[in-house]
Amino acid sequence: MAEKIPLDILMKNKIVLFDGAMGTEIQKLNPKPEDFPDGKDGFNDGLSFTRPEWIKQIHRSYLQAGADCIETNTFGSNKLKLEEYGYGDKTLDYNKKIAQLAVDVTQEFTDKPRYVIGSMGPTGFLPSSNDPSLGQIKLDEIRDAFEIQAEGLILGGVDALLIETSQDILEVKLAIEACHNAFKKTDKRVPIIANVTLDKYGKMLLGTNIQAAYTTVSEMGIDAFGLNCSTGPTEMIPSVQWLNEQNSLPLLVVPNAGMPENQGGKAVYKMEPKDMASVMADFLNQYQNVRIIGGCCGTNVEHISFLRKVIDEKAAENNR
């Protein structure tokens, strides 16, 4: 197998393909309360322990579809989120073991190097807001919650840390600081990718626009900046165009399979793989700084297979 070069170097030399959704793939398995640790319904990250074969198969299917990278099933495994399920004191150990599970799956593949990305989702708090329940939290608590998660992910062998689906730019700053602190504690550094989530008008939940979000964190020692979740790829076009014009950091673009539609109280994503791939192909052709693509909510193995073809066709064109 070819030498596994660091991800931050790899994405400068080729387009990197991330996997698709984890949450909506878990939902397809129709988990029952008894499938979760201690019957704690909805604790998706905990399925890595009670139903590891499910999580491994989701990882495996994306790698078989051509993904270069898989994200750990740790989206809700920062300390504050784990405390909601009664596992806050296990934050480091949980993240380490869930990362190791993903690493084990990548080692089944010998055709080319595969990478594990440590997923770090939001805490559920909004430190920038004045909301009496969501905004009244000490900043150190948020930073510490991410720091111990990042430490566990690094010890588990991840190749990068992904701060994703972020809705408060202050929380993103705290998460980035936490990653740097974890590097010091583990004496190991991996690339940091900082993502924000924008609505169809190009703003974060609390009104921060893409320009302000990027300016706030771009000089904090991150290795890539990106957009994920909330919308489909079409709604991301203006923001991706502006980010590309900055010509600074490599960009990640990981949209949903279209805008979510409410059907019977459930979010449904209807963008077909070929349609999503068409828009993403335009991104790669028009915006040279887009170096990572993948899928968020509603995307599946077929979406990733189509994106693999888009990347391979782009590479073939460049080699002619």
Residue, then its C-alpha position, 0 to 999 in steps of 0.5 A: m500500500a502507498e505511504k500514508i501521508p498526512l491529511d493536510i498535505l494530501m488535500k493540497n495535492k488531491i481532492v479528498l472524499f469524506d463519507g456520508a451521513m451517520g445519523t440518518e444511516i443509523q435511523k434506517l436500522n430502526p434501533k429500539p431503546e434496548d439497542f442503546p446503552d442502558g436503554k437510553d434511546g437516541f444515544n447514537d454514539g453509544l451504539s458504538f459499544t452496544r451495536p458495534e457491528w452496525i457502526k462498523q458496517i456503516h463505516r465499511s460501506y462508505l469506504q467500499a464506495g470510495a471514501d478516503c475518510i470516515e468520521t468517527n461516531t462521536f458527533g455528540s461525545n463532548k463531555l457536556k453532551l455525554e453528561e446528558y446521558g450520564y457518561g460525562d466521566k467516560t468522555l476520554d475513554y469513549n472517544k478513544k475507543i470509538a476512534q479505535l473502532a473506526v481505525d480498525v475498519t480502515q485497516e481492512f482496506t489495503d488498496k490505498p491509505r484511508y483516514v479517520i476524522g474525529s467528529m466533534g459536534p456542538t455542545g448544545f449551548l450557545p455561549s454568544s446568546n443571552d438565552p437564560s438556558l443555552g447562553q448562561i454557561k462558563l466558557d471554560e466549561i465548553r472549552d474543557a468539554f471539547e478538550i477532553q474529547a479531542e484528547g480521547l480522539i487523538l489517543g484513539g488514532v484519528d488523522a484529523l479533528l473536525i469541528e462540525t455543524s457549528q452554530d455559534i462562532l464563539e463555540v468554534k473558537l473555544a473548540i479550536e483552542a481546546c484542540h490546541n490544548a489537547f495537542k500539548k497534553t498528548d504531545k501530538r498534533v493532527p490537522i484541525i478542520a473548522n466547519v460552520t453551519l449556515d442557513k439558506y441565507g448564508k448565516m449561522l443560527l445567531g446571525t453571524n455571516i460567512q465573512a465574520a465567521y471565517t475572519t474570526v477563526s482563520e488565523m487560529g492555527i486551523d488547517a481547513f475551513g468548511l461548511n456542512c449540514s443545514t442546506g443542500p449544495t445549491e444554497m452554499i454556492p454564494s458562501v463557497q464562492w466568497l470563501n474561495e476568493q480569499n485564496s487562503l485555507p483549503l475548503l471543505v464542502v459537505p452539504n445535506a442531500g438537499m434542503p430538509e422537508n418535514q414529512g410527518g414530523k421527520a426531516v426527509y432529504k430528497m436530492e438524488p445522488k446524481d443531482m448532488a454530484s452535478v453541483m459538487a462537480d461545478f464546485l470543483n471546476q470553479y473553485q480551486n480551493v475546495r479540497i474536501i467534499g462529502g455528504c451530511c444528512g440524508t446522504n448515503v453510499e450511493h451519494i458517495s459513489f457518485l462523488r467518487k466518480v466526480i473526483d476521479e473524472k476531475a483527476a483524469e482531466n487534470n492528467r490529460 
